[in-house]
Amino acid sequence: MLNKLVRKNILKLVPYSSARDEYKGENGVFLDANENPYGIINRYPDPYQTELKNKISKLKNIAYENIFIGNGSDEIIDLVFRIFCEPAIDKALIFTPTYGMYKVAADINDIEILKIPLNSDFDIDKSSVLNILNLHNLKLIFLCSPNNPTGNSYSPKIVEFILKNFKGIVFIDEAYVDFSAKESWKEKINIYNNLIVSQTFSKAFGSAGARVGMAFADKKIIELFNKVKPPYNVSTVNQKVVAKTLDNILDYEKNKLLILSEKERLKKELLKLNLVKKIYNSDANFFLVEVENADFLYNYLIKKQIIIRNRSSLVKNCVRITVGTKEENNKLLLEMKQI
Ligand SMILES: *Cc1c(COP(=O)(O)O)cnc(C)c1O
C-alpha cells in the first residue's frame, strides 16, 4: 500500500553506502573513510544518530525504528516531497495561513500546492475538505498543529477525519507541541501507516542553532527517509549539543514553565492596551495579535530595536509576537504603552 505512494525512482534507488554503513563497530584502527587521523572533529558523524535516537526514544516513548532525525524539520519537509511527490505531476495540500516552508519546499520540488483557507477560528471545516481528499494525484497533506502563525491547534475530530479518509501521506507538523497542553499525534503512527509527525529541538528545547528536527512514522517510512537523506545529515556537534539538552531535561522543563507563565502575563498586559484589538488563543510560545495598524506598530518597534513579525500580509493587521524573557517582554510592553 505504502509502495504505491512512493516515487518509482526512490523505490528503485540504491542508497549511498558510507564507510560507517559497512562497518559499524566503534573500536579499531579506522582507515576506511579517508578521514584525517589528526584533528578534534576529524571523524564523520554517526549517520543514524544512534545515541541521540535512543534518548529521544526514551523521552518520547517511541521505538528507535520509528524515529528519523533531520537537519531541522525543514530537511524533513523537503525529504517528504522528494520521496512521495512526482515533480510536475503530484500535488500537496496546505491550510492557510500556515508555515511558509511547505510552499517553498513544494516550489523547489515542482509540486503544485493547493490551498484551503482555515475558517474564522483558524480551524479546518470538514465541508472544505470533503471533495478534495480523493483528488487524483493529491499525495500529501500538511497539518501544522499548533499552527504557525495563528497559534491554535486543529480540533482532533477534523484531524482524525482526514487521517481516516485520505489515502496519501498526512504530515502533522508539531513544532510547538511541547508548549501545548493538547495531546501529540505521535502515538497514532501505530494506527495510521501514512502518518508522519514532525517535532523539533528548535523551539521548546531551545536549540534552534543546532538544526535538529525529528519525524515519527511507520518503520517503512523511516526506512525511506534513511535511504534518501544525505549520509551524514546531522553533524557530530549538533548531535552532541542536543543530546546534552536531553541530559539536562530539568532545565528544559524549567525554561518551558517560565515561558508559559510569561506568556500568560504578556497576554494580560497586551490586552490592556487600546491598540490591541484581539489576541488569538495560542498553544505555542507566540501570539497572533490583531492591532489597530500592524505596519505602523511594526515600524515603530523596529525603531526601538524591538523586532516582531508583521503578519498583516497573511491576516489583516496582525503581528506575531514571540514570548521572550521577562525583561524582553517588559521592554516590548513599555514601548507599546508609549504609542
Ligand atoms: C519553527 C518551525 C519549525 C522548525 O523548523 P526547524 O527546521 O526544525 O528549525 C517547523 N515547523 C514550524 C511550523 C515552525 O514554525
The ligand as a Tripos MOL2 file, in Angstrom:
@<TRIPOS>MOLECULE
LIG
   15    15     1     0     0
SMALL
NO_CHARGES

@<TRIPOS>ATOM
      1 C1          9.8720   26.8370   13.7150 C.3       1 LIG1
      2 C2          9.0870   25.8270   12.9580 C.ar      1 LIG1
      3 C3          9.6660   24.6220   12.5720 C.ar      1 LIG1
      4 C4         11.0690   24.3080   12.9650 C.3       1 LIG1
      5 O1         11.8610   24.0220   11.9120 O.3       1 LIG1
      6 P1         13.3470   23.5370   12.1960 P.3       1 LIG1
      7 O2         13.8680   23.3460   10.8230 O.co2     1 LIG1
      8 O3         13.2540   22.2530   12.9840 O.co2     1 LIG1
      9 O4         14.0450   24.6040   12.9620 O.co2     1 LIG1
     10 C5          8.9020   23.6960   11.9080 C.ar      1 LIG1
     11 N1          7.6140   23.9440   11.6310 N.ar      1 LIG1
     12 C6          7.0280   25.0860   12.0040 C.ar      1 LIG1
     13 C7          5.6050   25.2950   11.7370 C.3       1 LIG1
     14 C8          7.7580   26.0700   12.6640 C.ar      1 LIG1
     15 O5          7.1520   27.2240   12.9970 O.3       1 LIG1
@<TRIPOS>BOND
     1     1     2 1
     2     2     3 ar
     3     2    14 ar
     4     3     4 1
     5     3    10 ar
     6     4     5 1
     7     5     6 1
     8     6     7 2
     9     6     8 1
    10     6     9 1
    11    10    11 ar
    12    11    12 ar
    13    12    13 1
    14    12    14 ar
    15    14    15 1
@<TRIPOS>SUBSTRUCTURE
     1 LIG1         1 GROUP 0 **** ****
